[in-house]
Structure formats: structure tokens, C-alpha cells
Amino acid sequence: MSIRTYEADLFESSRGRLEAIAYRLLGSAGDAEDAVQDAYLRWHAADRERIETPEAWLTKVLTNLCLNRLTSARARRETYVGQWLPEPVLAGDRMLGPADTAEQRESVSIAVLTLMERLSPNERVVYVLREAFGYAHREIAEILDLTESNCQQIHRRAKQHLTADRARTQVDAAAARKVVEEFLAAALSGDTEPLVRLLTADAVSVADGGARVPARRSPVIGALGIARYLRGLFRPSPAKRAHAGGSVALHAAVVNGGPAVVVAVGERIAGVICLDATPDGVGALHLQVNPDKLERITRQWAAAGPHRPLAQLW
């Protein structure tokens, strides 16, 4: 094996971990892939004889690339039309990275990825590297050029922002299907009462259309308000049939570690509704309908098919 081949293989062996870090930092699988590719270009151009620990070097380079992207992303999101939500990915996608601990699973949930938008870039890096990948504060401090004590303070602040929420219920495919079945039975009943019983009193629904698809531009708060909103959303009409461009199939799936409704029109994913399942009921709904954020999951869904829907609409 040539030196060049060895170094390329060394990078490829780290690609999955780097993508998982970048996805948690950026909330976008596409941006994560781009950041990792930029890291590869830096690796290819570097004087590798001077790199003592490739894993640490690659992590630092990737982190700095993501910090730059986070800064520009914040500016873009100030002019984003409507609500911004992360890009959803199916169970089994390497973007999700390690899922052995509750902290690792939680760090990639749609709910927490959304909450991480409130953190400063450094807070987000420290939280992700510490909670999801087990980096020591000393290692994170070296990556960010901070003192170890400063890194510890940043970690405490980040956890305070993110762990004040109610606990989520961890689910496997069977449990996710049950949650989705109950949700769809309530949503398609034509009555608000079953949905109100399923949701927590302070539930929140957020939709992201990205100005590409009509979507509510402000959150819906409270069980009754969400139940009424969903009743209208699932009510058939000629306009909805025309807009969908075909029969709409509703499927159960595990997305970002939680139960989700996958809305499919033929082989195209038209939407993903992530359900934040808590011991008290569904505490949040995250509706992703922006086509730009559904390209990867559409490819994943097609590759994993065929799928049997739980329900058909319109």
C-alpha cells in the first residue's frame, strides 16, 4: 500500500465520525458532508509528517470549519422565511453517529438539535464533543484554544440551556410504530379530543417550509390549538390533492432516534413529522416540509423500500 493510499484510507476511516460531529454542529446533513470534504482537502494539502495525532488534527480542523459555517448560518437564519428546523435523517444513517448512551441519542434528536440553535458556537461545540463523543475538557480546550476551566464553564452553561426540558422517551422501531399509529388514529379521526388526550398540555408544533412550500410561519402552542391545526392539515380537499401531485401515503419510521410520520408521494418524501414522545404524551411536533432538507431522506427511504403505509390520504 502506498503512503498516499494509506493516508486516504486513514481519512476515510474517520469520515463517519467526522460527519456525525459536523451534523450535530450544523443540523444539516448536506452542510456536514461539505464540511468534511473541506477537511479532507486540508488533510490532503497538509504536511502530514508534522501531524502527530491525525484524529485530533482532523477533529480540530473540522471543528474550525464548522464554527465558520455556524457564524455565517446564523446570519442567514435571521432572514430565513418562517421557522428553521434541522434536516431529518433516518435510523441507520451514519450521520447519527454513536447511539450507545442516552446523551449520544439525545444530542441528535430533532428537539435538541433545534434547541442547540440557541447556543453560542463555542457552547455547541463543547456540548457536542463532550456529551456525544466523550472528549475530555482538556482535549476540547485544545481544539478551541481555550483554558480547561473556561471549557468546563461553557459546558455547564450549555447543559443548563438544553437539559431543562422534559425527558424524552427512547424508542425502537416497534415502539415508534405504536406512537405513530396512535397519533395518526387521533389525527385522522376528524375530532380534536383524541389529539388533545395524546398531546401534553404545553405541546408545541413547529413547521419548516423554507419559503419553498406553504407552512405555518409561527409555532402553534398548546394541545387544543395543535389539535385544531392538525385537523385542518389532514382534512382532504381538491387543492391539497392538486398540490401533492398524487396519492399521499403515511408511514411510521424512526427519524433522529424518535418516532416520526413519513409523508410520501410516490417515491418522493414530501414531509416528515417528528414526534417528541415524553412519558406524559407527545410534547412537540416538528414538521419538515422544505424540499431542500428532504433530499437525503428521500434517497434513504427509496433505498430501504418497499414500505407499507399506515394510511392513505386524498
FENVENRA-V412356 format. One record per residue. N is the residue number from 1. RES is the residue in one letter. BURIAL is # if it has 9 or more other C-alpha atoms within 8 Angstrom, else .. Layout:
n=N res=RES burial=BURIAL
n=N res=RES burial=BURIAL
This chain:
n=1 res=M burial=.
n=2 res=S burial=.
n=3 res=I burial=.
n=4 res=R burial=.
n=5 res=T burial=.
n=6 res=Y burial=#
n=7 res=E burial=.
n=8 res=A burial=.
n=9 res=D burial=.
n=10 res=L burial=.
n=11 res=F burial=#
n=12 res=E burial=.
n=13 res=S burial=.
n=14 res=S burial=#
n=15 res=R burial=#
n=16 res=G burial=#
n=17 res=R burial=.
n=18 res=L burial=#
n=19 res=E burial=#
n=20 res=A burial=#
n=21 res=I burial=#
n=22 res=A burial=#
n=23 res=Y burial=#
n=24 res=R burial=#
n=25 res=L burial=#
n=26 res=L burial=#
n=27 res=G burial=#
n=28 res=S burial=#
n=29 res=A burial=#
n=30 res=G burial=.
n=31 res=D burial=#
n=32 res=A burial=#
n=33 res=E burial=#
n=34 res=D burial=.
n=35 res=A burial=#
n=36 res=V burial=#
n=37 res=Q burial=.
n=38 res=D burial=#
n=39 res=A burial=#
n=40 res=Y burial=#
n=41 res=L burial=.
n=42 res=R burial=#
n=43 res=W burial=#
n=44 res=H burial=.
n=45 res=A burial=.
n=46 res=A burial=.
n=47 res=D burial=.
n=48 res=R burial=.
n=49 res=E burial=.
n=50 res=R burial=.
n=51 res=I burial=.
n=52 res=E burial=.
n=53 res=T burial=.
n=54 res=P burial=.
n=55 res=E burial=.
n=56 res=A burial=.
n=57 res=W burial=#
n=58 res=L burial=#
n=59 res=T burial=#
n=60 res=K burial=#
n=61 res=V burial=#
n=62 res=L burial=#
n=63 res=T burial=#
n=64 res=N burial=.
n=65 res=L burial=#
n=66 res=C burial=#
n=67 res=L burial=#
n=68 res=N burial=.
n=69 res=R burial=#
n=70 res=L burial=#
n=71 res=T burial=#
n=72 res=S burial=.
n=73 res=A burial=.
n=74 res=R burial=.
n=75 res=A burial=.
n=76 res=R burial=.
n=77 res=R burial=.
n=78 res=E burial=.
n=79 res=T burial=.
n=80 res=Y burial=#
n=81 res=V burial=.
n=82 res=G burial=#
n=83 res=Q burial=#
n=84 res=W burial=#
n=85 res=L burial=#
n=86 res=P burial=#
n=87 res=E burial=#
n=88 res=P burial=#
n=89 res=V burial=#
n=90 res=L burial=#
n=91 res=A burial=#
n=92 res=G burial=.
n=93 res=D burial=.
n=94 res=R burial=.
n=95 res=M burial=#
n=96 res=L burial=#
n=97 res=G burial=#
n=98 res=P burial=.
n=99 res=A burial=.
n=100 res=D burial=.
n=101 res=T burial=.
n=102 res=A burial=.
n=103 res=E burial=.
n=104 res=Q burial=#
n=105 res=R burial=#
n=106 res=E burial=#
n=107 res=S burial=#
n=108 res=V burial=#
n=109 res=S burial=#
n=110 res=I burial=#
n=111 res=A burial=#
n=112 res=V burial=#
n=113 res=L burial=#
n=114 res=T burial=#
n=115 res=L burial=#
n=116 res=M burial=#
n=117 res=E burial=.
n=118 res=R burial=.
n=119 res=L burial=#
n=120 res=S burial=.
n=121 res=P burial=#
n=122 res=N burial=#
n=123 res=E burial=#
n=124 res=R burial=#
n=125 res=V burial=#
n=126 res=V burial=#
n=127 res=Y burial=#
n=128 res=V burial=#
n=129 res=L burial=#
n=130 res=R burial=#
n=131 res=E burial=#
n=132 res=A burial=#
n=133 res=F burial=#
n=134 res=G burial=.
n=135 res=Y burial=#
n=136 res=A burial=.
n=137 res=H burial=#
n=138 res=R burial=.
n=139 res=E burial=.
n=140 res=I burial=#
n=141 res=A burial=#
n=142 res=E burial=#
n=143 res=I burial=#
n=144 res=L burial=.
n=145 res=D burial=.
n=146 res=L burial=#
n=147 res=T burial=#
n=148 res=E burial=#
n=149 res=S burial=.
n=150 res=N burial=#
n=151 res=C burial=#
n=152 res=Q burial=#
n=153 res=Q burial=.
n=154 res=I burial=#
n=155 res=H burial=#
n=156 res=R burial=.
n=157 res=R burial=#
n=158 res=A burial=#
n=159 res=K burial=#
n=160 res=Q burial=.
n=161 res=H burial=.
n=162 res=L burial=#
n=163 res=T burial=.
n=164 res=A burial=.
n=165 res=D burial=.
n=166 res=R burial=.
n=167 res=A burial=.
n=168 res=R burial=.
n=169 res=T burial=.
n=170 res=Q burial=.
n=171 res=V burial=#
n=172 res=D burial=.
n=173 res=A burial=#
n=174 res=A burial=.
n=175 res=A burial=#
n=176 res=A burial=#
n=177 res=R burial=#
n=178 res=K burial=.
n=179 res=V burial=#
n=180 res=V burial=#
n=181 res=E burial=#
n=182 res=E burial=.
n=183 res=F burial=#
n=184 res=L burial=.
n=185 res=A burial=.
n=186 res=A burial=#
n=187 res=A burial=#
n=188 res=L burial=#
n=189 res=S burial=.
n=190 res=G burial=.
n=191 res=D burial=#
n=192 res=T burial=#
n=193 res=E burial=.
n=194 res=P burial=#
n=195 res=L burial=#
n=196 res=V burial=#
n=197 res=R burial=.
n=198 res=L burial=#
n=199 res=L burial=#
n=200 res=T burial=#
n=201 res=A burial=.
n=202 res=D burial=.
n=203 res=A burial=#
n=204 res=V burial=#
n=205 res=S burial=#
n=206 res=V burial=#
n=207 res=A burial=#
n=208 res=D burial=#
n=209 res=G burial=#
n=210 res=G burial=#
n=211 res=A burial=#
n=212 res=R burial=.
n=213 res=V burial=#
n=214 res=P burial=.
n=215 res=A burial=#
n=216 res=R burial=#
n=217 res=R burial=#
n=218 res=S burial=.
n=219 res=P burial=#
n=220 res=V burial=#
n=221 res=I burial=#
n=222 res=G burial=#
n=223 res=A burial=#
n=224 res=L burial=.
n=225 res=G burial=#
n=226 res=I burial=#
n=227 res=A burial=#
n=228 res=R burial=#
n=229 res=Y burial=#
n=230 res=L burial=#
n=231 res=R burial=#
n=232 res=G burial=.
n=233 res=L burial=.
n=234 res=F burial=#
n=235 res=R burial=.
n=236 res=P burial=.
n=237 res=S burial=.
n=238 res=P burial=.
n=239 res=A burial=.
n=240 res=K burial=#
n=241 res=R burial=#
n=242 res=A burial=.
n=243 res=H burial=.
n=244 res=A burial=#
n=245 res=G burial=.
n=246 res=G burial=.
n=247 res=S burial=#
n=248 res=V burial=#
n=249 res=A burial=#
n=250 res=L burial=#
n=251 res=H burial=#
n=252 res=A burial=#
n=253 res=A burial=#
n=254 res=V burial=#
n=255 res=V burial=#
n=256 res=N burial=#
n=257 res=G burial=#
n=258 res=G burial=#
n=259 res=P burial=#
n=260 res=A burial=#
n=261 res=V burial=#
n=262 res=V burial=#
n=263 res=V burial=#
n=264 res=A burial=#
n=265 res=V burial=#
n=266 res=G burial=.
n=267 res=E burial=.
n=268 res=R burial=.
n=269 res=I burial=#
n=270 res=A burial=#
n=271 res=G burial=#
n=272 res=V burial=#
n=273 res=I burial=#
n=274 res=C burial=#
n=275 res=L burial=#
n=276 res=D burial=#
n=277 res=A burial=#
n=278 res=T burial=#
n=279 res=P burial=.
n=280 res=D burial=.
n=281 res=G burial=#
n=282 res=V burial=#
n=283 res=G burial=#
n=284 res=A burial=#
n=285 res=L burial=#
n=286 res=H burial=#
n=287 res=L burial=#
n=288 res=Q burial=#
n=289 res=V burial=#
n=290 res=N burial=#
n=291 res=P burial=#
n=292 res=D burial=.
n=293 res=K burial=#
n=294 res=L burial=#
n=295 res=E burial=#
n=296 res=R burial=#
n=297 res=I burial=#
n=298 res=T burial=#
n=299 res=R burial=.
n=300 res=Q burial=#
n=301 res=W burial=#
n=302 res=A burial=#
n=303 res=A burial=.
n=304 res=A burial=.
n=305 res=G burial=.
n=306 res=P burial=.
n=307 res=H burial=.
n=308 res=R burial=.
n=309 res=P burial=#
n=310 res=L burial=#
n=311 res=A burial=.
n=312 res=Q burial=#
n=313 res=L burial=#
n=314 res=W burial=.
